[in-house]
């Protein structure tokens, strides 16, 4: 039997397992005659709820067992089960064959049409007297025929990919796809014009997505509109948001169809949640918090206008750049060089109900204000989820701080492996292996995974630097998503992540081998400066080095605060040099590179 149609035996076993688990929760083992097990006893404040769950499971077991006994005696049951197995096996084979036949027919049709065209041209050449120009076609004619054939081939392959994509979406999410116009164009391939536009669409209860394709296989545009489940009318959106969503989908389809399919699946998944939980009017709640972010984005743009001196401060003190994504909210919360750190705010089903507001959330000081929802809310079994575009490595302390914000557990990837080694003899080596220091540098340092960081040589403007790490190692955990209760929790999480990112970039700059040469005149001596580094992630990096000119040790304390603000304390002879502290702090804020900042500092150029 398939997973979608479990047998009564399997159902009975599942219910019995749930029954035993419920008893174990309150210290009772149902399969033992003794009944109560003192080793499992613990304080339980909600006995009434547990009692009701046990009673409900017992009643379900009773009715299921009665039905099973009744059906077990029927002579038709074995025949029915055998027929059902054969039906599902045949259906699976049919799906595989249909997909293969569809793909083969497209390729075969292209080949047969090519043979037919070649034969017709050959007959025409044999029957008609050929002029010198016909015997030798012009380069333009050859080029046009090549472009036409390449366009037809590209359109056929795109249609095949769309058929495979829409079949999966229709089966998994219950959408409806219409590819008739595109398929008719493929069947009448000789009538295809490269500048003609053909369309196909995917629709469901809450959205309609149209794809427009040129005859040469290039994408013209992708248009997405949202539909209200209550009125079945198109939801009116502002032109800018609708344009941004269409351009985003068009760009992803043109550049990477896999990325487009991922976005499309998110749209279909959200639509499926809306349909499954239609009684909660979840679509209205989703549109409400989208409008909250639109208002917040507008306020951030007013506070930090584009081109102003404080434009970059929005990536320190506020959310950053907010976009209304095609399937949620996209927040660009930090940028460094060509790397953009993005997160997506989405919703997913949950085992427990959560309160979702149906009215706008209050905004105070460019962040959402927590408010108790006394009315105008729904409690569907869903939760908000922050998904990071790329996995981040953070410290255990930051993970704890995030847990104290939302009292939920982020998804990490290697904490479970560490727990399995807590009692091993090589705990120290294992902790070093999974330290945040080694995990951050594993992608940029060519060393074995078991090796620890020791030293790194760097050359900038012919000035040589060497860095030694002599500090302790701290556990690093890779996280990719965070469940949250309320929108007010997002900014504190962003500030923690920014602190981790800034600390990681500063630390990585000391142990990332590179040479930076320039035609600029170098006034520093061609001697090697050695730096000794310790760290306390993600708060600080401490550095000690010997100034060869003065023959005294200098110490620097680099602090990274929540949000990524950098502060520096520069000490000479145990006294802080305020001028160098300010200058080094400015260099680090602009470059996020300790070696580059130290080059200008050690060279004596403090202007």
C-alpha positions in Angstrom: 0.0 0.0 0.0 1.2 3.6 -0.6 2.0 6.0 2.2 -1.1 8.1 1.3 -3.4 5.0 2.0 -2.1 3.2 5.1 -3.6 -0.1 6.0 -5.7 -0.5 9.1 -2.8 -2.5 10.7 -0.4 0.5 10.3 -3.0 2.9 11.6 -3.6 0.7 14.6 0.1 0.5 15.3 0.5 4.3 15.1 -2.4 4.9 17.5 -1.0 2.3 19.9 2.4 4.0 19.8 0.8 7.4 20.5 -1.1 5.8 23.4 2.1 4.5 25.0 3.9 7.9 24.5 1.2 9.7 26.2 1.3 7.3 29.2 5.1 7.7 29.4 4.8 11.5 29.7 3.1 11.1 33.0 5.2 8.3 34.3 3.0 5.3 33.4 4.1 2.4 31.2 1.0 0.9 29.6 2.6 -2.4 28.6 3.7 -3.3 32.2 1.4 -4.7 34.8 3.0 -2.6 37.5 1.6 0.5 35.9 3.5 3.3 37.5 7.2 3.8 36.9 8.8 6.2 39.6 11.8 6.9 37.3 9.6 8.6 34.8 7.7 10.7 37.3 7.8 14.5 37.0 5.7 17.5 37.8 2.8 17.8 35.5 0.5 20.9 35.7 -1.8 20.1 32.9 -3.2 16.6 33.8 -6.6 17.5 32.4 -5.3 18.0 28.9 -3.3 14.8 29.0 -6.3 12.9 30.3 -8.4 14.2 27.4 -5.8 13.3 24.8 -5.5 9.7 26.2 -9.3 9.3 26.3 -9.5 10.6 22.7 -6.8 8.1 21.6 -8.5 5.3 23.4 -11.9 6.0 21.7 -10.2 6.2 18.3 -8.4 2.8 19.0 -11.7 1.3 20.0 -13.6 2.4 16.9 -10.6 1.5 14.6 -10.3 -2.0 16.1 -14.1 -2.6 15.7 -13.9 -1.5 12.1 -10.9 -3.6 11.5 -12.5 -6.8 12.9 -15.6 -6.1 10.7 -13.6 -5.7 7.5 -11.1 -8.5 8.3 -13.9 -11.1 8.1 -15.0 -9.8 4.7 -14.1 -12.0 1.7 -13.8 -8.9 -0.5 -11.1 -7.3 1.6 -8.0 -9.2 0.2 -9.2 -8.7 -3.3 -9.7 -5.0 -2.7 -6.3 -4.6 -1.1 -4.6 -6.4 -4.0 -6.4 -4.3 -6.6 -5.5 -1.1 -4.7 -1.8 -2.1 -4.7 -1.9 -2.8 -8.4 -3.6 0.5 -9.1 -1.0 2.6 -7.3 1.9 0.6 -8.9 0.3 1.1 -12.4 -0.3 4.8 -11.8 3.4 5.3 -10.9 4.6 3.5 -14.0 2.1 5.5 -16.1 3.4 8.8 -14.8 7.0 7.8 -15.6 6.1 6.6 -19.1 4.0 9.8 -19.8 7.0 12.0 -18.8 9.4 10.0 -21.0 7.0 9.9 -24.0 6.5 13.7 -23.7 10.2 14.4 -23.7 10.9 11.8 -26.5 8.1 13.2 -28.7 9.5 16.7 -28.6 13.0 15.6 -29.5 11.7 13.2 -32.1 9.4 15.8 -33.7 12.3 18.2 -34.1 14.4 15.5 -35.7 11.6 14.3 -38.1 10.8 17.9 -39.1 14.4 18.4 -39.8 14.5 15.3 -42.1 11.3 16.3 -43.9 12.6 19.8 -44.5 15.9 18.5 -45.8 14.1 16.0 -48.2 11.8 18.7 -49.6 14.7 21.1 -50.2 16.6 18.3 -51.9 13.7 17.5 -54.2 13.2 21.1 -55.1 16.9 21.5 -56.0 16.7 18.4 -58.2 13.5 19.5 -60.1 14.4 23.2 -60.6 17.4 24.5 -62.5 19.7 26.1 -60.1 21.3 29.5 -60.6 24.7 30.3 -59.2 23.1 32.2 -56.3 20.9 29.2 -55.4 23.8 26.8 -55.5 25.7 29.1 -53.1 23.3 30.7 -50.5 24.3 34.0 -49.1 25.8 34.2 -45.6 22.7 36.2 -44.4 20.4 33.4 -45.5 22.5 30.8 -43.7 22.7 32.9 -40.6 18.9 33.5 -40.6 18.2 29.8 -40.9 20.5 29.0 -38.1 18.9 31.6 -35.9 15.4 30.3 -36.7 16.3 26.7 -36.0 18.1 27.6 -32.8 15.0 29.6 -31.6 12.6 26.8 -32.4 14.9 24.3 -30.5 15.1 26.7 -27.5 11.3 27.2 -27.4 10.7 23.4 -27.6 13.1 22.7 -24.7 11.5 25.5 -22.6 8.1 24.1 -23.3 9.3 20.7 -22.1 10.7 22.2 -18.9 7.4 24.0 -18.3 5.4 20.8 -18.7 7.6 19.0 -16.2 7.4 22.0 -13.8 3.6 22.5 -14.0 3.0 18.8 -13.6 4.9 18.7 -10.3 3.1 21.9 -9.1 -0.3 20.6 -10.0 0.3 17.2 -8.3 1.9 18.6 -5.1 0.0 21.9 -4.5 -3.3 21.5 -6.4 -2.7 24.3 -8.9 -4.1 24.6 -12.4 -1.7 25.1 -15.4 -2.6 26.1 -19.0 0.1 25.4 -21.6 -2.3 25.1 -24.6 -1.1 28.1 -26.5 2.6 27.2 -26.1 2.0 23.5 -27.0 0.1 24.5 -30.1 3.0 26.6 -31.2 5.4 23.7 -30.8 3.1 21.4 -32.8 2.9 23.9 -35.7 6.6 24.6 -35.6 6.9 25.9 -39.2 4.5 28.7 -38.3 6.5 30.0 -35.4 7.7 33.6 -35.8 10.7 34.7 -33.7 9.0 38.0 -32.8 5.7 36.5 -31.9 4.7 36.2 -28.2 3.2 33.0 -26.7 1.8 32.7 -23.2 1.1 30.1 -20.5 -0.3 30.5 -17.0 -0.4 28.9 -13.6 -3.3 29.7 -11.3 -4.9 28.8 -8.0 -7.4 30.4 -5.5 -5.0 33.2 -4.4 -2.8 34.0 -7.4 -2.5 34.0 -11.2 0.9 33.9 -12.9 1.3 34.5 -16.6 4.5 33.8 -18.5 5.1 35.4 -21.9 7.7 33.9 -24.2 9.0 35.0 -27.6 9.1 32.6 -30.5 12.9 32.4 -30.2 12.6 31.0 -26.6 13.5 34.3 -24.8 11.4 35.4 -21.9 9.4 38.6 -22.4 8.0 39.0 -18.9 6.4 37.2 -16.0 3.3 38.8 -14.5 1.9 37.9 -11.0 -1.4 39.1 -9.6 -3.0 38.1 -6.3 -6.6 37.1 -5.9 -8.8 37.5 -2.8 -10.2 34.2 -1.5 -13.2 36.0 -0.1 -14.3 38.0 -3.2 -12.5 36.1 -6.0 -11.4 39.5 -7.2 -7.8 40.7 -8.0 -6.2 42.4 -5.1 -5.2 46.0 -6.0 -1.6 46.6 -5.2 0.6 49.7 -5.7 2.3 49.8 -9.1 5.8 49.8 -7.7 5.3 46.6 -5.6 3.6 44.8 -8.5 6.4 45.9 -10.9 9.2 44.8 -8.5 7.6 41.4 -8.1 7.2 40.9 -11.8 10.7 42.0 -12.6 12.1 39.7 -9.8 10.3 36.7 -11.3 11.3 37.6 -14.9 14.9 38.1 -13.9 15.1 34.7 -12.1 13.5 32.9 -15.0 15.9 34.5 -17.5 19.0 33.9 -15.5 18.4 30.7 -13.6 15.2 28.6 -14.1 16.0 26.6 -10.9 15.8 29.7 -8.9 12.5 30.6 -10.6 11.1 27.2 -9.7 12.1 27.7 -6.0 10.3 31.0 -5.9 7.2 29.5 -7.7 7.1 26.7 -5.2 7.1 29.2 -2.3 4.1 31.0 -3.9 2.3 27.7 -4.3 3.1 26.6 -0.8 1.7 29.9 0.6 -1.4 29.4 -1.5 -1.8 25.9 -0.1 -1.6 27.2 3.5 -4.2 29.8 2.8 -6.6 27.2 1.3 -6.1 24.7 4.1 -6.6 27.3 6.8 -9.3 29.3 5.0 -11.5 29.5 8.1 -8.9 31.7 9.8 -8.8 34.4 7.0 -5.1 34.0 7.0 -4.7 35.8 3.7 -6.0 39.0 5.3 -3.5 38.6 8.1 -0.7 38.1 5.7 -1.6 41.2 3.7 -1.8 43.1 6.9 1.8 42.4 8.0 3.0 43.0 4.4 1.4 46.5 4.7 3.2 47.0 8.1 6.5 46.4 6.4 5.7 48.7 3.5 5.0 51.5 6.0 8.2 50.7 8.0 10.2 50.7 4.7 8.8 54.1 3.9 9.8 55.5 7.3 13.3 54.1 7.0 13.7 55.8 3.6 12.7 59.1 5.1 15.0 58.7 8.0 18.0 57.6 5.9 17.4 59.1 2.4 19.4 57.7 -0.6 22.5 59.7 -1.2 22.7 61.2 2.3 25.6 61.1 4.6 23.7 58.8 7.0 22.4 56.4 4.4 24.7 53.5 5.5 23.5 54.0 9.1 20.3 52.1 8.3 22.4 48.9 8.2 23.5 49.6 11.8 20.4 51.0 13.6 17.4 49.8 11.6 16.2 46.9 9.6 18.2 47.9 6.5 16.5 47.6 3.1 13.0 46.1 3.0 11.4 44.7 -0.2 8.0 43.0 -0.6 9.0 39.7 -2.0 6.7 37.6 -4.3 6.2 35.2 -1.4 6.9 37.1 1.7 9.2 39.9 3.0 12.8 40.2 1.9 15.2 42.1 4.2 18.7 43.1 3.1 20.2 43.7 6.6 23.9 44.0 5.8 26.2 44.5 2.8 30.0 44.1 2.4 31.6 44.7 -0.9 29.7 42.5 -3.4 28.2 40.3 -0.7 24.6 40.9 0.3 23.2 39.4 3.5 19.5 38.8 3.1 16.7 37.2 5.1 13.2 36.2 4.3 10.1 36.4 6.6 7.7 33.6 5.7 5.0 31.6 7.4 4.7 27.9 7.8 2.4 25.4 9.5 3.0 24.7 13.1 1.7 22.1 15.7 0.7 24.9 18.0 -1.6 27.9 17.3 -0.2 31.4 17.3 -1.9 34.8 17.4 -1.7 36.7 14.2 -3.0 40.3 14.1 -5.7 41.4 11.7 -4.9 45.1 12.4 -1.7 47.1 11.7 1.2 46.7 14.1 2.3 49.9 15.9 5.7 51.2 14.8 7.9 53.2 17.2 11.5 54.4 16.5 11.6 52.5 13.2 10.8 49.2 14.8 7.7 47.2 15.6 6.2 47.7 19.0 5.0 44.6 20.9 1.3 44.8 21.7 -1.1 42.4 23.5 -3.8 41.4 21.0 -7.1 41.5 22.9 -9.2 41.4 19.8 -8.9 41.6 16.0 -6.7 38.5 15.8 -6.8 34.9 14.6 -5.0 31.8 16.0 -4.2 29.5 13.2 -1.7 26.7 13.6 1.1 28.6 11.8 4.3 30.5 12.9 6.5 33.2 11.5 9.9 32.0 10.3 13.0 34.0 9.5 15.0 32.2 6.8 18.6 33.3 6.0 19.6 33.3 2.4 23.0 31.8 3.4 23.8 29.8 6.4 25.7 31.7 9.1 28.1 30.5 11.8 27.4 32.1 15.1 28.6 31.5 18.7 26.7 29.6 21.3 26.3 32.8 23.3 24.5 34.5 20.5 22.3 31.5 20.0 21.3 31.7 23.6 20.6 35.4 23.3 18.3 34.7 20.4 16.5 32.0 22.4 15.9 34.4 25.2 14.2 36.7 22.7 11.7 34.3 21.3 12.0 31.2 23.6 12.3 29.0 20.6 15.1 27.0 19.2 16.8 28.0 15.9 17.8 25.2 13.5 21.5 24.4 13.8 23.4 21.7 12.0 26.3 20.6 14.2 25.3 21.0 17.8 23.9 17.5 17.8 27.3 16.1 16.7 28.9 17.9 19.6 26.5 16.5 22.1 27.5 13.0 20.9 31.1 13.7 21.8 30.7 15.3 25.2 32.0 12.3 27.0 34.8 11.5 24.6 38.5 11.8 25.4 39.2 14.0 22.4 36.7 16.6 23.5 39.3 19.4 23.3 40.3 18.6 19.8 36.7 18.1 18.7 35.7 21.5 20.1 38.6 23.1 18.3 37.4 21.5 15.0 33.9 23.0 15.4 35.1 26.3 16.8 33.8 29.4 15.2 37.4 30.4 14.5 38.1 27.3 12.3 34.6 27.2 10.7 34.8 30.7 9.5 38.2 30.1 7.8 37.6 26.6 6.5 36.5 28.0 3.1 39.4 30.4 2.6 42.4 28.6 4.2 43.9 25.5 2.4 44.3 23.2 5.4 43.0 19.9 6.6 39.8 20.0 8.5 41.4 18.7 11.7 44.1 21.4 11.8 43.8 24.5 14.0 44.7 28.0 13.0 48.2 29.0 13.9 49.7 31.7 11.6 49.2 33.5 8.4 51.5 35.8 6.2 50.1 38.8 4.5 51.8 41.4 2.2 50.3 44.8 1.6 52.1 47.5 -0.5 55.4 45.4 0.0 54.8 45.6 3.8 54.9 42.2 5.4 52.7 41.2 8.3 52.4 37.9 10.2 49.5 37.0 12.4 49.5 34.3 15.2 46.4 33.1 17.0 47.1 32.2 20.6 43.6 32.5 22.1 41.0 30.1 23.1 38.5 28.4 20.8 34.8 28.9 21.0 32.0 26.6 19.7 30.4 27.8 16.5 26.9 26.7 15.3 25.6 27.0 11.8 22.1 28.4 11.7 19.7 29.0 8.7 16.3 29.9 10.2 14.6 31.2 13.3 11.0 30.8 14.4 9.6 34.0 16.0 6.4 34.9 17.9 6.0 38.6 17.0 7.4 41.1 14.5 9.1 43.0 17.4 11.6 40.2 17.7 13.1 40.7 14.2 15.3 43.7 14.8 17.0 42.3 17.9 17.8 39.2 16.0 19.2 41.3 13.1 21.4 43.2 15.5 22.9 40.0 16.9 23.5 38.7 13.4 25.2 41.9 12.4 27.5 41.7 15.4 28.5 38.2 14.4 29.1 39.1 10.8 31.3 42.1 11.6 33.3 40.1 14.1 33.7 37.3 11.5 34.9 39.6 8.8 37.5 41.3 11.0 38.8 38.0 12.3 38.9 36.4 8.8 40.9 39.3 7.4 43.8 38.4 9.7 44.0 34.8 8.4 43.1 35.1 4.8 46.4 35.0 2.8 46.7 37.6 0.0 49.1 40.0 -1.6 48.1 43.6 -2.3 50.6 45.5 -4.4 50.2 49.1 -5.7 52.1 51.7 -7.6 51.8 54.0 -4.6 55.1 54.9 -3.0 55.7 52.9 0.2 57.4 54.8 3.0 57.5 51.9 5.5 60.5 49.7 6.1 60.4 46.4 4.4 60.4 44.4 7.7 57.9 42.0 9.0 55.6 43.0 11.8 54.3 40.2 14.0 50.8 40.4 15.6 49.5 38.1 18.3 45.7 37.7 18.4 43.2 36.5 21.0 39.5 36.8 20.7 36.2 36.6 22.6 33.6 36.2 19.8 31.5 38.0 18.9 32.4 40.9 21.3 36.1 41.5 20.9 39.4 40.9 19.2 42.6 41.7 21.1 46.0 42.3 19.4 49.5 42.8 20.7 52.5 43.7 18.5 56.1 45.0 18.9 56.7 48.4 17.3 60.3 48.0 15.9 60.8 51.8 15.7 60.0 52.4 19.4 60.9 48.9 20.6 57.8 48.8 22.9 54.7 46.6 22.8 51.4 48.1 21.7 48.0 46.5 22.5 44.7 47.1 20.8 41.2 46.1 21.9 38.7 46.0 19.1 35.1 45.8 20.4 32.1 44.9 18.3 28.8 45.9 19.8 25.2 44.8 18.9 24.4 46.0 15.4 28.0 45.9 14.3 29.3 49.2 15.8 33.1 49.1 16.1 35.1 50.7 18.9 38.9 50.6 19.3 41.1 51.2 22.3 44.8 51.7 21.4 47.3 51.4 24.3 51.0 52.5 24.4 52.9 51.9 27.6 49.6 51.0 29.3 48.1 54.4 28.3 45.5 54.9 25.7 46.4 56.9 22.6 43.1 58.5 21.8 44.2 59.8 18.4 45.3 56.3 17.2 42.1 54.8 18.7 39.9 57.1 16.7 41.9 56.7 13.5 42.1 52.9 13.6 38.4 52.8 14.4 37.6 54.8 11.3 39.8 52.6 9.1 38.2 49.4 10.4 34.7 50.8 9.9 35.5 51.6 6.2 37.5 48.5 5.3 36.6 45.8 7.8 40.2 44.6 7.3 42.6 44.5 10.2 45.8 44.1 8.0 44.8 47.0 5.7 44.0 49.3 8.7 47.3 48.4 10.4 49.3 49.1 7.3 48.2 52.8 7.3 48.6 52.9 11.0 52.1 51.4 11.2 53.3 53.4 8.2 52.8 56.5 10.2 50.2 58.1 7.9 47.5 59.2 10.4 46.0 61.9 8.2 
